[in-house]
Amino acid sequence: MAEWQINEAKSRLSRLIRCAELEGPQIITRHGVESAVVVSIDEYKRLKAGQPDFRDYLLSGPKVDTLDIERSPDIGRDIEL
């Protein structure tokens, strides 16, 4: 993967995007530390494929409608405030 300093990435954004499309993911660094990755939209869609969205994830959990939960008849204790 190619690395781009953030200033270079900002000034050459079109080239950065073209490289991501043709060569694959491009790393952006800030002060020598990797801070972001630019990928093509096709790569992004490939990575996202098969992942459920948040709603589907929540709905895929265990069904709680059929749980038989009994509440304890104990109402607690009296305390003085």
Steps between C-alpha positions, in 0.01 A plus 500: 500500500620844415538763770405865463579781741182685587609823331578314178170311521306826536675671211481196269161355595401404144825308456455332840152380404619378161784305667252344743287386205791363296758386757297425811482655847706815561626588849499860622749594770512795738842576650619158386216314674241311294166671555265404214454277198334593172339213309299491180122479525513147354739389773285665766186324373687168494610549860147595611331209317357239728503720807154550645391855559440605859124436485549147364768434762263595782215295354723193468537469879314254720123532510380618840124474438500133601708534816313400813641722771351485849535796729590438861213579736748667736432876500820597673546639848399815681775750569511817703615811320 
